[in-house]
């Protein structure tokens, strides 16, 4: 299945603005992150703690709806889903 990954701010510098990724049917958000981390060392270092756990400040969205990156990594993805990966955002 084909999903779209959109990266923002510092993750955009690492992954590029957006890309389509081919995943096996039944893949989860966690599977997607594992693929990105295994193919891009800079992303792995930026998004994951040393033991392989996602950093608590990483924000994830599926189809423009924010998900909890610790409770929803097992959420199954579907053909055409859009996944956004963001660092924390601050401003004033």
Phi and psi restraints in degrees (value plus and minus 20) as a CYANA .aco file:
   2 UNK   PHI    -128.2   -88.2
   2 UNK   PSI     107.6   147.6
   3 UNK   PHI    -145.3  -105.3
   3 UNK   PSI     137.3   177.3
   4 UNK   PHI    -126.7   -86.7
   4 UNK   PSI     111.6   151.6
   5 UNK   PHI    -131.3   -91.3
   5 UNK   PSI     104.7   144.7
   6 UNK   PHI    -137.1   -97.1
   6 UNK   PSI     109.6   149.6
   7 UNK   PHI    -134.7   -94.7
   7 UNK   PSI     124.9   164.9
   8 UNK   PHI    -146.3  -106.3
   8 UNK   PSI     135.3   175.3
   9 UNK   PHI      33.1    73.1
   9 UNK   PSI    -148.3  -108.3
  10 UNK   PHI     -83.3   -43.3
  10 UNK   PSI     -49.8    -9.8
  11 UNK   PHI     -89.0   -49.0
  11 UNK   PSI     -48.4    -8.4
  12 UNK   PHI     -84.5   -44.5
  12 UNK   PSI     -58.4   -18.4
  13 UNK   PHI     -83.4   -43.4
  13 UNK   PSI     -50.2   -10.2
  14 UNK   PHI    -106.9   -66.9
  14 UNK   PSI     -66.7   -26.7
  15 UNK   PHI    -120.0   -80.0
  15 UNK   PSI     -37.4     2.6
  16 UNK   PHI      72.9   112.9
  16 UNK   PSI     144.2   184.2
  17 UNK   PHI     -81.3   -41.3
  17 UNK   PSI     -72.3   -32.3
  18 UNK   PHI    -174.2  -134.2
  18 UNK   PSI     136.6   176.6
  19 UNK   PHI    -174.4  -134.4
  19 UNK   PSI     134.8   174.8
  20 UNK   PHI    -119.8   -79.8
  20 UNK   PSI     121.2   161.2
  21 UNK   PHI    -150.1  -110.1
  21 UNK   PSI     113.6   153.6
  22 UNK   PHI    -112.1   -72.1
  22 UNK   PSI     102.1   142.1
  23 UNK   PHI    -143.7  -103.7
  23 UNK   PSI     139.5   179.5
  24 UNK   PHI     -89.4   -49.4
  24 UNK   PSI     127.4   167.4
  25 UNK   PHI     -76.6   -36.6
  25 UNK   PSI     119.9   159.9
  26 UNK   PHI      66.7   106.7
  26 UNK   PSI     -17.1    22.9
  27 UNK   PHI     -86.9   -46.9
  27 UNK   PSI     132.2   172.2
  28 UNK   PHI    -130.3   -90.3
  28 UNK   PSI     154.1   194.1
  29 UNK   PHI     -78.8   -38.8
  29 UNK   PSI     -62.7   -22.7
  30 UNK   PHI     -79.8   -39.8
  30 UNK   PSI     -60.9   -20.9
  31 UNK   PHI     -81.8   -41.8
  31 UNK   PSI     -62.8   -22.8
  32 UNK   PHI     -80.3   -40.3
  32 UNK   PSI     -67.2   -27.2
  33 UNK   PHI     -82.4   -42.4
  33 UNK   PSI     -57.8   -17.8
  34 UNK   PHI     -82.9   -42.9
  34 UNK   PSI     -61.2   -21.2
  35 UNK   PHI     -82.6   -42.6
  35 UNK   PSI     -67.1   -27.1
  36 UNK   PHI     -81.5   -41.5
  36 UNK   PSI     -63.0   -23.0
  37 UNK   PHI     -88.0   -48.0
  37 UNK   PSI     -55.0   -15.0
  38 UNK   PHI     -96.4   -56.4
  38 UNK   PSI     -39.7     0.3
  39 UNK   PHI    -124.8   -84.8
  39 UNK   PSI     -25.7    14.3
  40 UNK   PHI    -165.3  -125.3
  40 UNK   PSI      82.0   122.0
  41 UNK   PHI     -81.4   -41.4
  41 UNK   PSI     -58.9   -18.9
  42 UNK   PHI     -82.2   -42.2
  42 UNK   PSI     -59.9   -19.9
  43 UNK   PHI     -84.9   -44.9
  43 UNK   PSI     -63.9   -23.9
  44 UNK   PHI     -78.3   -38.3
  44 UNK   PSI     -64.9   -24.9
  45 UNK   PHI     -86.9   -46.9
  45 UNK   PSI     -56.6   -16.6
  46 UNK   PHI     -96.8   -56.8
  46 UNK   PSI     -56.9   -16.9
  47 UNK   PHI    -118.6   -78.6
  47 UNK   PSI     -37.8     2.2
  48 UNK   PHI    -142.2  -102.2
  48 UNK   PSI     125.1   165.1
  49 UNK   PHI     -92.5   -52.5
  49 UNK   PSI     149.8   189.8
  50 UNK   PHI     -75.0   -35.0
  50 UNK   PSI     -66.0   -26.0
  51 UNK   PHI     -95.3   -55.3
  51 UNK   PSI     -12.2    27.8
  52 UNK   PHI      74.6   114.6
  52 UNK   PSI     -11.1    28.9
  53 UNK   PHI    -110.6   -70.6
  53 UNK   PSI     118.5   158.5
  54 UNK   PHI     -80.1   -40.1
  54 UNK   PSI     115.6   155.6
  55 UNK   PHI     -82.2   -42.2
  55 UNK   PSI     122.3   162.3
  56 UNK   PHI     -85.5   -45.5
  56 UNK   PSI     -39.2     0.8
  57 UNK   PHI    -111.8   -71.8
  57 UNK   PSI     -23.7    16.3
  58 UNK   PHI     -91.0   -51.0
  58 UNK   PSI     108.9   148.9
  59 UNK   PHI    -122.2   -82.2
  59 UNK   PSI     116.7   156.7
  60 UNK   PHI    -148.4  -108.4
  60 UNK   PSI     123.8   163.8
  61 UNK   PHI    -156.1  -116.1
  61 UNK   PSI     122.7   162.7
  62 UNK   PHI    -138.7   -98.7
  62 UNK   PSI     102.2   142.2
  63 UNK   PHI      30.7    70.7
  63 UNK   PSI      26.0    66.0
  64 UNK   PHI      49.4    89.4
  64 UNK   PSI      -4.4    35.6
  65 UNK   PHI    -137.3   -97.3
  65 UNK   PSI     105.2   145.2
  66 UNK   PHI     -87.4   -47.4
  66 UNK   PSI     120.2   160.2
  67 UNK   PHI    -139.9   -99.9
  67 UNK   PSI     140.0   180.0
  68 UNK   PHI    -103.8   -63.8
  68 UNK   PSI      93.6   133.6
  69 UNK   PHI     -85.5   -45.5
  69 UNK   PSI     -33.1     6.9
  70 UNK   PHI    -118.6   -78.6
  70 UNK   PSI     -48.2    -8.2
  71 UNK   PHI    -117.2   -77.2
  71 UNK   PSI     -43.3    -3.3
  72 UNK   PHI    -130.7   -90.7
  72 UNK   PSI      -6.3    33.7
  73 UNK   PHI     -83.9   -43.9
  73 UNK   PSI     -41.1    -1.1
  74 UNK   PHI    -107.4   -67.4
  74 UNK   PSI     -18.5    21.5
  75 UNK   PHI     -84.3   -44.3
  75 UNK   PSI     109.7   149.7
  76 UNK   PHI     -95.8   -55.8
  76 UNK   PSI     116.5   156.5
  77 UNK   PHI    -112.5   -72.5
  77 UNK   PSI     137.0   177.0
  78 UNK   PHI    -150.0  -110.0
  78 UNK   PSI     138.8   178.8
  79 UNK   PHI     -67.7   -27.7
  79 UNK   PSI     107.7   147.7
  80 UNK   PHI      65.8   105.8
  80 UNK   PSI     -22.7    17.3
  81 UNK   PHI     -80.3   -40.3
  81 UNK   PSI     128.6   168.6
  82 UNK   PHI    -132.8   -92.8
  82 UNK   PSI     103.3   143.3
  83 UNK   PHI    -134.2   -94.2
  83 UNK   PSI     104.3   144.3
  84 UNK   PHI    -126.4   -86.4
  84 UNK   PSI     118.4   158.4
  85 UNK   PHI    -143.2  -103.2
  85 UNK   PSI     101.9   141.9
  86 UNK   PHI    -153.0  -113.0
  86 UNK   PSI     125.1   165.1
  87 UNK   PHI    -101.8   -61.8
  87 UNK   PSI     154.3   194.3
  88 UNK   PHI     -81.8   -41.8
  88 UNK   PSI     126.8   166.8
  89 UNK   PHI    -135.6   -95.6
  89 UNK   PSI     112.2   152.2
  90 UNK   PHI    -156.5  -116.5
  90 UNK   PSI     136.9   176.9
  91 UNK   PHI    -193.6  -153.6
  91 UNK   PSI     158.7   198.7
